[in-house]
Amino acid sequence: MDITYRLEQKRKVLGDFPGPKSLELAARRAANVAKGVASSVPVYVADADGGVIHDVDGNSFIDLGSGIAVTTVGASDAAVVGAVKEQVEHFTHTCFMVSPYEGYVAVAEKLNQLTPGEHEKRTVLFNSGAEAVENAVKIARVATGRNAVVAFDHAYHGRTNLTMGLTAKAMPYKTGFGPFAGEIYRAPMSYPFREENPQITGKEAAERAILMIQKQIGADQVAAIIIEPIQGEGGFIVPAEGFLPRIAEFAKENGIVFIADEVQSGFCRTGEWFAVQHEGVVPDLITTAKGIAGGMPLSAVTGRAELLDAVHGGGLGGTYGGNPVACAAALAAIETMDTQDLRGRAHEIETTVKRRLGALRDELGDGIIGDIRGRGAMLAIEFVKKGSAATTKQPDGEVTKKIAEYCLKEGVIILTCGTYGNVIRLLPPLVISDELLADGLDVLEGAIRANS
Ligand SMILES: *Cc1c(COP(=O)(O)O)cnc(C)c1O
């Protein structure tokens, strides 16, 4: 990496926070912003660059969350900033469905080229991950003439009606928001740490899901199987080797569209452009968002030309989909990922983090660390009640919360996730410096020790 940071890359917390300016903003927020939107941290952002977030009171936090896997290239990457400035000076919007422009086409070309598979592809652009997922399902239904959609345990696909239906976890995502869309079925996931039979292979776990699909739905009724190659909100669950390839093969044998939801795992996050590439899986459709555009809202469905082109003209779109500023940002972000070798950087981060956390687990013995998993810079620790890691594996959401709170107090922003709320996920910007990452990990280790 060869990066000049605009802000000093240092953690600095000035005693107690939130400070006065953040408190003032919190009061204005409480009086005006819907309570349903929650924030992980109580401070308000003034600036962000590389691996740091500066708040309005002069504190500097280490960012190990990237705004949920979005700012892979940093929150103010010079190339992205330059491309955005250049674009807004010309036009901010014309609507691709009214008067089209090159940026949209260039992003489609890029995605068709970067996504796995040598087949002919097409891309359509949207704004959010949920919108991409909804449209992938629309495309699969039109192309197959079938209705049923299969999602998995622990899945997260978004907060719109259809994607809430696809999402597994009730609180906070679904509770009270029903009724949900029909024809959605849930299959068992491969979750190596929590398998009843720890010997079960990925292929066997896939056969378990396939049996459920055959018996409860009928393979010839299924339009699409949608899966996150590494589950995000559900707990950074990496399915056992062989699971994804067998599910993809089953889909192919039965004319089912295999959709990889790479909204969180895509764009260098796991050390490849896309997480399916770790097992050589070629999806029929792939949904992307989050890391795609350096923080600007953009999402996409990319896949087999015959699937996307099965939809009638005018059937896909949206006022803002593929906004020109977001497209300019995406092209610049992808360029940065390439020139800074951020795939290689994700591998380096994985090596560093796994080495340190592995040593800590050894040191703590049969403590609260149940599992350390993930790929690249999409890494997680699953916490269990002390002493239960090898036996009952009782999830410990309380200790997880305490560890995240300790980290925040020391100036490190860390996100939690998981069906049982007992997973800490590490999603640093890939442009984070070695020194800053090491400092962040020192704090995390201190937090785990203090709660062990
Ligand atoms: C975040 C996420 C979504 C939803 O994306 P939004 O942009 O929040 O709508 C969908 N799928 C996965 C895997 C995600 O992580």
PDBQT file of the ligand as one rigid body, heavy atoms in Angstrom, charges set to zero:
ROOT
HETATM    1  C1  LIG A 501     -26.260  -5.085   4.292  1.00  0.00    +0.000 C 
HETATM    2  C2  LIG A 501     -26.728  -6.250   3.534  1.00  0.00    +0.000 A 
HETATM    3  C3  LIG A 501     -27.872  -6.196   2.714  1.00  0.00    +0.000 A 
HETATM    4  C4  LIG A 501     -28.753  -4.971   2.646  1.00  0.00    +0.000 C 
HETATM    5  O1  LIG A 501     -28.079  -3.875   2.124  1.00  0.00    +0.000 OA
HETATM    6  P1  LIG A 501     -28.698  -2.394   2.328  1.00  0.00    +0.000 P 
HETATM    7  O2  LIG A 501     -27.818  -1.534   1.482  1.00  0.00    +0.000 OA
HETATM    8  O3  LIG A 501     -28.614  -2.094   3.780  1.00  0.00    +0.000 OA
HETATM    9  O4  LIG A 501     -30.090  -2.457   1.834  1.00  0.00    +0.000 OA
HETATM   10  C5  LIG A 501     -28.200  -7.310   1.964  1.00  0.00    +0.000 A 
HETATM   11  N1  LIG A 501     -27.459  -8.427   2.015  1.00  0.00    +0.000 NA
HETATM   12  C6  LIG A 501     -26.366  -8.517   2.791  1.00  0.00    +0.000 A 
HETATM   13  C7  LIG A 501     -25.554  -9.767   2.768  1.00  0.00    +0.000 C 
HETATM   14  C8  LIG A 501     -25.962  -7.445   3.591  1.00  0.00    +0.000 A 
HETATM   15  O5  LIG A 501     -24.894  -7.548   4.374  1.00  0.00    +0.000 OA
ENDROOT
TORSDOF 0
